[in-house]
Amino acid sequence: MKPGKELLFCALGGSGEIGMNVNLYGCNGKWLMVDLGMTFSDPWYPGVDLVFADLEFIEERSKDLLGIVLTHAHEDHIGAVPYFALDLGVPLYATPFTARLVHEKLVEAGIERDVELRVIQNDGSLTLGPFDIRYVPLAHSIAEGNALVIDTPYGRVFHTGDWKLDDAPQIGEPATPAELTEIGDSGVLALVCDSTNVFNPKPSGSEGAVRDGLLETVTALKGRRVVVTTFASNVARLQTLAWVAEQTGRRLVVAGRSLDRIIGAAKATGYLKDFPQTVPMDRAMELPRGQVLVLATGGQGEPRAALARIASESHPVKLESGDAVVFSSRQIPGNELAIGRIQNTLAGRGVRLITDKQSMIHVSGHPGRPELIELYKWIRPEILVPVHGEVRHMDEQARLGKEQGIPRTILQKNGDLIRLAPDGPHKIKEVRNGRLVLDGDIIAPADGEALATRRKLSQSGLITVALAVNPEGKLCSPVEIATLGIPLDEDLDTFVAEAQADAANAVSTLKGDRKRNRGAIAEAVRLAVRRCGDRWIGKKPMVQVMLRDH
């Protein structure tokens, strides 16, 4: 499928979910990719850390792919780069801060010499085939959040990336309402827009207000050791916390490798110019308690991050009753239990917990309804294409856009190939899409047999049966049985004896040719032992049968 004289849009990730953003534009026989992200795993994928979009559709057309343009450096927009950029074989384009973090990923993967990474200056532009692309800075919860203006022979697209409105962003200078209005004045065919916070009836809030809230919060904790956990990528928040430490007479301590990485990248690209010299953790613990402010990773409950180790008292940073942990971040859906475990552990030791429910110490990086409405007024698109959200978010934004007078909207999902022009928008077909997982060192289909088996094992346990039969189908030795994850404890020996008897009976009762058919023997034993397991535990455990030759 090669784009004709038309403008196409297709999301391979990020439409129908929050995270894993991969977007394609097609025009005059060529494709452009915007972002190449991943998402973190959840319990549905046991043993897996990372989840990627299935890129087979564009991999098969990589000779027509012109490049990958990255809007900003959050993992759900760049996290898949080191795993797929080499195979796709096209240049990457990013502004300086994003490029710095992408380069580090390429170095870690050992492919920095094989993948071309081109740095585009802030407010810069580039041309790739029929696509003229310009970066437009917007506020977000990371340095150098950008929208893209994509001009094509068939119309202009304003692709927002992740964004918000912020009168006091602390880091960077987002485009002004006048500049955005000017873009709208020149005519915009399609607005491809972040849907994350469409249900929020209020604006997302300003980093300036967070600066005031954090100063007030930390000032009130005089004499106490304070740990603040926030998203490492939020450079503006790191700048604020350095300022709060200075204003409250505290020395800054950094606990977490991702914080060190972001601080290094920010300094290298011209941010955090006044960031203070941090204090080593061992020395910090010798300072009076009220003279320390610790920045720590782990606010989402990550078990190996600094905050979890601080909570379990296995970290150099030590907290006592009366000290405080400030959660300058929001709970990402799905992390509530993990965060709750850490918070309960800390509270059980008398540590005070302060969250954004109590103080103005965090704001979102995504637009609420009032901000969406403002952008609609400035850009005035002919078409609204909601992305970056679950179906309910995108559907609500489509509804909001219609209410605000946008002439045409379309609700699409991953794999929907949408013609934006001419005569758009409408879906013309569905292309292959899906999920891949990083399982150890292997990238595998998310719906593969291995993960299905793991889920079954985690739910019902495993029984292994070993037996030897002669060519006539008779048992030559006692049946051997081993179990994993079968919750019988003191009754286990009795269960095993019964399962052995059932397996032996299943072999002895086979008739005719089935007595000599190894497949029939194994299946009869499997079913008999599984039924025994069901009688004992009320579940059908997995049963593995190993037939040995006599």
C-alpha positions in Angstrom: 0.0 0.0 0.0 1.6 3.2 -1.2 0.1 6.6 -0.5 -1.2 8.3 -3.6 -2.0 11.9 -4.2 -3.5 12.2 -0.8 -2.8 12.8 2.8 -3.1 9.8 5.1 -2.9 9.3 8.9 -2.4 6.0 10.7 -1.7 5.5 14.4 0.2 2.2 15.2 0.2 3.0 18.9 -1.2 5.6 21.3 -4.8 5.7 19.9 -7.0 3.6 22.3 -4.3 3.7 25.0 -2.2 6.2 26.9 1.4 5.5 25.9 3.3 3.8 23.1 2.8 6.6 20.7 3.6 5.8 17.0 2.0 7.9 14.3 2.3 7.8 10.5 1.5 10.3 7.8 1.4 9.2 4.2 1.6 11.5 1.1 2.7 11.1 -2.6 4.2 7.6 -2.1 6.1 8.4 1.1 5.6 7.9 4.8 6.6 10.1 7.8 6.7 8.7 11.4 6.1 10.9 14.3 7.4 9.5 17.6 8.4 5.9 18.4 7.4 5.2 22.0 6.8 2.3 24.3 4.8 1.6 27.5 5.6 -0.2 30.7 4.2 -3.6 31.3 1.4 -4.6 33.6 0.3 -7.8 35.3 -1.3 -9.1 32.1 2.3 -9.6 30.8 4.1 -11.5 33.6 7.8 -11.3 33.4 7.8 -8.5 30.9 9.1 -5.0 31.4 8.4 -3.1 28.2 5.6 -3.2 25.6 5.9 -1.9 22.0 3.7 -1.2 19.1 3.9 -3.8 16.3 5.6 -2.0 13.4 5.2 -4.7 10.8 3.1 -2.4 8.5 5.7 0.3 8.2 8.7 -2.2 8.4 7.4 -3.7 5.2 7.3 -0.3 3.6 10.6 1.1 5.2 11.9 2.0 1.7 9.2 4.6 1.5 9.7 5.8 5.1 11.6 9.2 5.1 12.4 9.7 8.7 11.2 9.6 12.4 10.4 13.0 13.9 10.4 13.0 17.7 8.2 15.6 19.5 9.7 15.2 23.0 11.7 12.9 25.3 9.1 11.1 27.3 9.5 7.3 27.1 6.0 6.9 25.6 7.4 8.9 22.6 11.0 7.8 22.3 11.3 4.6 24.4 11.2 2.1 21.4 13.9 4.0 19.4 16.8 1.7 20.5 14.8 -1.4 19.6 13.5 -0.5 16.2 15.5 2.5 14.7 18.2 0.3 13.3 15.8 -2.0 11.4 13.7 1.0 10.1 17.0 2.4 8.7 15.9 6.1 8.5 17.2 9.3 10.2 15.9 10.4 13.6 15.1 14.1 14.1 14.8 15.8 17.5 15.5 19.1 19.3 18.7 19.3 21.4 17.4 18.0 24.8 15.4 15.2 23.3 18.3 14.3 21.0 20.7 14.1 23.9 18.5 11.5 25.7 18.0 9.6 22.5 21.7 9.5 21.9 22.3 8.1 25.3 19.8 5.3 24.5 21.6 4.6 21.2 24.9 4.4 23.0 23.6 2.0 25.6 22.3 -0.2 22.8 25.6 0.0 21.0 24.1 1.4 17.8 25.0 5.1 18.0 27.3 4.8 14.9 24.6 3.0 12.9 21.6 5.2 13.5 21.6 8.7 12.1 20.4 11.3 14.7 19.9 14.8 13.4 19.5 17.7 15.8 16.9 20.4 14.9 17.2 23.6 16.8 14.2 24.8 18.9 11.7 26.5 16.5 13.6 24.8 13.7 12.2 23.2 10.6 13.1 20.4 8.1 11.8 19.1 4.8 11.3 15.3 4.1 9.9 14.6 0.7 6.4 16.1 0.5 6.5 17.0 4.2 7.6 20.4 5.4 7.8 20.2 9.2 8.3 22.9 11.7 8.7 22.5 15.5 6.4 24.7 17.6 7.3 24.7 21.3 4.4 24.1 23.7 4.5 23.7 27.5 4.6 20.2 28.9 6.1 18.3 31.9 9.5 18.0 30.2 11.9 20.3 28.5 11.3 21.0 24.8 7.8 19.7 24.4 6.8 20.4 20.9 4.0 20.4 18.5 4.6 19.9 14.8 3.2 21.9 11.9 3.3 19.5 8.9 2.7 21.1 5.5 1.8 18.9 2.6 0.4 19.5 -0.9 -3.0 18.5 0.4 -3.2 20.6 3.5 -1.6 21.5 6.8 -1.6 19.3 10.0 -1.1 20.7 13.5 0.2 17.7 15.5 0.2 18.7 19.1 2.3 16.1 20.7 1.8 16.3 24.5 1.0 19.8 25.7 -0.7 22.2 28.1 -1.0 25.9 28.6 1.2 27.5 31.2 1.7 31.2 31.8 4.7 30.5 34.1 6.4 27.3 32.7 9.8 27.8 34.5 11.7 26.1 31.6 11.5 27.1 27.9 9.3 29.6 26.1 6.1 28.1 24.6 4.4 29.6 21.6 2.1 32.5 22.5 -1.6 32.7 21.7 -0.8 35.2 19.0 1.7 32.8 17.4 -0.8 29.9 17.5 -3.5 32.2 16.1 -1.2 33.0 13.2 -0.8 29.3 12.4 -4.6 29.0 12.4 -4.9 32.1 10.2 -2.9 30.4 7.5 -5.4 27.5 7.4 -5.2 24.1 9.2 -6.7 21.1 7.6 -6.3 18.7 10.6 -5.6 19.1 14.3 -4.2 15.8 15.7 -4.6 16.4 19.4 -3.7 15.0 22.8 -6.8 13.6 24.6 -5.4 12.6 28.0 -7.1 15.1 30.3 -10.3 15.8 28.3 -12.5 14.9 31.3 -10.8 17.4 33.5 -13.1 20.5 33.7 -10.3 22.8 34.9 -7.0 23.9 33.3 -4.0 21.7 34.1 -2.3 24.4 36.2 1.0 26.2 36.1 4.5 25.2 37.2 4.7 28.7 38.7 1.9 27.7 41.1 3.7 24.5 42.0 6.8 26.5 42.7 4.9 28.5 45.3 3.2 25.4 46.7 6.5 23.5 47.1 8.1 26.4 48.8 5.3 26.7 51.3 5.2 22.9 51.9 9.0 22.5 52.5 9.1 25.7 54.6 6.5 24.3 57.0 8.7 21.2 57.5 11.4 23.1 59.3 13.8 20.9 61.2 12.6 17.7 59.4 14.4 15.7 56.7 12.4 16.0 53.5 12.3 13.6 50.5 10.6 14.9 47.4 9.7 12.4 44.6 8.7 13.6 41.2 9.0 12.5 37.6 12.7 12.6 36.7 12.0 14.1 33.3 10.3 17.2 34.6 13.2 19.5 34.3 11.1 22.5 35.4 10.2 20.7 38.6 13.9 19.9 39.2 14.7 23.6 38.7 12.0 24.5 41.2 13.2 22.1 43.8 16.7 23.4 43.5 15.3 26.9 44.1 13.2 25.7 47.1 16.3 24.1 48.6 18.2 27.3 48.4 15.2 29.4 49.8 14.8 27.1 52.8 18.5 26.7 53.6 18.8 23.1 52.6 21.4 21.1 50.7 20.2 19.1 47.7 20.7 15.3 47.5 19.9 13.3 44.4 18.8 9.7 44.8 18.2 7.8 41.5 20.1 7.2 38.3 17.3 8.5 36.1 17.5 11.8 37.9 21.3 11.9 37.4 20.7 11.2 33.7 18.1 13.9 33.2 20.1 16.5 35.1 23.2 15.8 33.0 21.2 16.0 29.8 19.5 19.3 30.9 22.8 20.9 31.8 24.4 19.8 28.6 21.7 21.5 26.5 21.6 24.8 28.4 19.0 24.1 31.1 19.5 24.0 34.9 22.3 26.6 34.6 22.0 27.6 38.3 21.5 24.0 39.6 23.5 23.7 42.9 26.3 21.3 43.6 24.6 18.3 45.2 25.7 16.6 48.3 26.7 12.9 48.4 24.2 10.8 50.3 26.6 9.6 53.0 27.6 13.2 53.8 24.1 14.4 53.7 23.1 12.0 56.4 25.6 13.7 58.7 24.0 17.1 58.2 21.2 18.4 60.6 17.9 17.0 59.5 16.4 20.4 58.6 19.3 21.1 56.2 18.6 18.3 53.7 16.3 18.1 50.7 16.4 14.8 48.9 15.2 14.3 45.3 14.3 10.7 44.9 13.0 8.5 42.1 10.2 5.9 42.7 7.0 8.0 43.1 5.1 5.4 41.0 6.0 2.6 43.4 8.8 1.0 41.4 10.2 -1.7 43.7 13.9 -1.1 42.8 13.8 2.7 42.8 15.2 4.9 45.6 11.9 5.6 47.4 11.0 2.0 47.8 14.5 1.3 49.2 14.2 4.3 51.5 10.9 3.0 52.8 12.4 -0.5 53.4 15.5 1.1 55.1 17.8 -0.5 52.6 19.0 2.9 51.2 21.7 5.3 52.4 19.0 8.0 52.9 17.4 7.4 56.3 14.1 8.7 57.5 12.8 8.9 61.0 9.4 9.5 62.6 8.4 13.1 61.9 10.3 13.3 58.6 8.3 13.8 55.4 8.0 12.5 51.9 6.4 14.9 49.4 4.8 13.3 46.3 5.2 16.0 43.7 3.6 13.7 41.0 0.3 12.1 40.2 -0.5 8.4 40.4 -0.4 6.8 37.0 -3.4 4.5 36.6 -2.4 1.0 37.5 0.3 2.0 40.0 -2.1 2.7 42.9 -1.3 -0.6 44.8 2.4 -0.3 44.4 2.4 3.4 45.6 0.0 2.5 48.4 2.4 -0.2 49.7 5.3 2.2 49.9 3.1 4.9 51.5 1.8 2.5 54.1 5.3 1.4 54.9 6.5 5.0 55.4 3.4 5.9 57.4 3.9 2.9 59.7 7.3 4.3 60.6 5.8 7.7 61.4 6.9 9.4 58.2 4.5 12.2 57.1 3.1 11.9 53.6 2.2 14.9 51.5 0.5 14.5 48.1 -1.2 16.8 45.6 -4.5 16.1 47.4 -3.2 18.2 50.3 -1.1 20.9 48.7 -0.4 22.6 45.4 2.7 20.5 44.6 1.9 19.0 41.2 0.2 19.9 38.0 -0.5 17.8 34.9 1.4 18.2 31.7 -1.8 17.6 29.6 -4.6 20.0 28.7 -7.9 20.1 30.5 -11.1 21.0 28.7 -10.6 24.8 28.9 -7.2 24.5 27.3 -8.5 22.3 24.5 -11.2 24.9 23.8 -8.6 27.7 23.7 -6.5 25.7 21.2 -9.5 25.1 19.0 -10.2 28.8 18.8 -6.6 29.6 17.8 -6.0 26.8 15.3 -9.5 26.5 13.8 -9.0 23.2 12.1 -11.3 21.8 9.5 -10.8 18.3 11.0 -10.1 17.1 14.6 -8.3 13.8 15.0 -8.1 12.9 18.8 -5.1 10.8 19.7 -3.1 10.0 22.9 -5.9 8.5 25.0 -8.1 5.5 25.6 -11.2 5.2 23.4 -13.3 7.0 26.0 -10.9 10.0 26.0 -10.7 10.3 22.3 -14.5 9.9 21.9 -15.1 12.7 24.5 -12.6 15.0 22.7 -14.4 14.3 19.4 -17.6 15.3 21.1 -16.1 18.4 22.6 -14.7 19.5 19.2 -18.1 19.2 17.6 -19.6 21.3 20.4 -17.0 23.9 19.8 -17.8 24.1 16.1 -15.0 22.1 14.4 -16.7 21.0 11.2 -15.5 17.4 11.0 -14.1 15.0 13.6 -13.1 11.3 13.4 -12.7 8.7 16.1 -9.9 6.4 15.0 -7.9 3.7 16.7 -4.6 1.9 16.2 -4.4 0.4 12.8 -7.1 2.6 11.2 -5.8 4.1 8.0 -7.5 7.5 7.6 -7.6 9.7 4.5 -7.5 13.3 5.6 -7.5 14.7 2.1 -8.9 14.9 -0.4 -12.5 14.5 0.8 -11.7 13.5 4.3 -11.7 12.3 6.9 -12.7 8.8 6.4 -11.3 5.3 7.2 -10.2 3.5 4.1 -8.9 0.3 5.6 -7.4 -1.4 8.7 -3.7 -2.3 8.7 -1.8 -4.7 10.9 -1.3 -3.4 14.4 -0.8 -5.0 17.8 1.7 -5.3 20.6 5.1 -6.7 21.1 6.9 -7.3 24.4 10.5 -7.3 25.5 10.8 -10.6 27.2 14.3 -10.8 28.6 16.4 -10.1 25.5 13.7 -11.2 23.0 11.0 -9.1 21.3 8.0 -11.4 20.9 4.3 -11.1 20.1 2.3 -10.0 23.1 -0.4 -12.5 22.3 2.0 -15.4 21.9 1.7 -18.8 23.6 4.5 -18.2 26.1 2.7 -15.3 27.9 -0.6 -17.2 27.8 1.1 -20.1 29.5 2.6 -17.9 32.1 -0.8 -16.4 32.9 -2.2 -19.8 33.3 0.7 -20.9 35.5 0.2 -17.9 37.7 -3.5 -18.6 38.2 -3.6 -22.4 38.5 -0.2 -23.9 39.1 1.6 -26.8 37.3 1.7 -30.5 37.8 4.4 -32.5 36.0 3.8 -36.2 35.4 6.6 -38.6 34.3 5.9 -42.2 33.3 7.4 -45.0 31.3 5.4 -47.3 29.0 6.5 -50.3 26.9 5.6 -50.7 23.2 2.3 -52.4 24.3 1.2 -49.4 26.3 1.8 -50.9 29.8 3.3 -49.0 32.7 6.9 -50.1 33.3 7.5 -48.1 36.6 5.5 -46.1 39.1 4.1 -42.8 37.9 6.1 -39.8 39.2 4.5 -36.5 40.0 5.9 -33.1 40.9 3.9 -29.9 41.6 4.5 -26.1 41.4 2.1 -23.6 42.9 -0.5 -26.1 44.0 -1.8 -24.9 47.4 -2.2 -28.1 49.3 0.8 -28.1 51.8 0.1 -30.8 54.4 -2.3 -32.7 52.0 0.2 -32.7 49.2 1.3 -36.3 49.7 -2.2 -37.6 49.7 -3.0 -35.6 46.6 0.0 -36.9 44.8 -0.9 -40.5 45.6 -4.4 -40.1 44.2 -3.1 -38.4 41.1 -0.6 -41.2 40.6 -3.4 -43.7 40.8 -5.6 -41.8 38.4 -2.8 -41.5 35.9 -2.0 -45.2 36.1 -5.7 -46.0 35.7 -6.0 -43.8 32.6 -3.2 -45.8 31.0 -4.6 -49.2 31.9 -8.1 -48.4 30.6 -7.0 -47.4 27.1 -8.3 -49.7 24.4 -7.2 -50.9 20.9 -4.7 -48.8 19.0 -4.9 -46.0 21.6 -3.0 -48.2 24.0 0.1 -48.0 21.7 -0.4 -44.4 20.6 2.0 -42.2 22.7 -0.1 -39.1 22.0 -3.3 -40.8 23.2 -1.5 -42.0 26.3 -0.2 -38.6 27.2 -3.5 -36.9 26.6 -5.4 -39.5 28.7 -2.9 -39.0 31.6 -3.1 -35.2 31.3 -6.9 -35.1 31.5 -7.0 -37.6 34.4 -4.5 -35.6 36.5 -6.1 -32.3 35.7 -9.5 -33.7 36.9 -7.8 -34.8 40.0 -6.4 -31.4 40.5 -9.9 -29.9 40.0 -11.4 -32.2 42.6 -8.8 -31.1 45.2 -8.3 -27.4 44.6 -11.3 -26.3 42.5 -9.0 -25.3 39.6 -7.8 -26.9 36.5 -4.0 -26.7 36.8 -1.7 -27.0 33.8 -0.5 -30.6 33.5 2.8 -31.5 31.7 3.2 -35.2 30.8 6.6 -36.6 30.0 6.6 -40.1 28.5 9.8 -42.1 28.8 10.7 -45.2 26.8 11.2 -48.4 28.7 
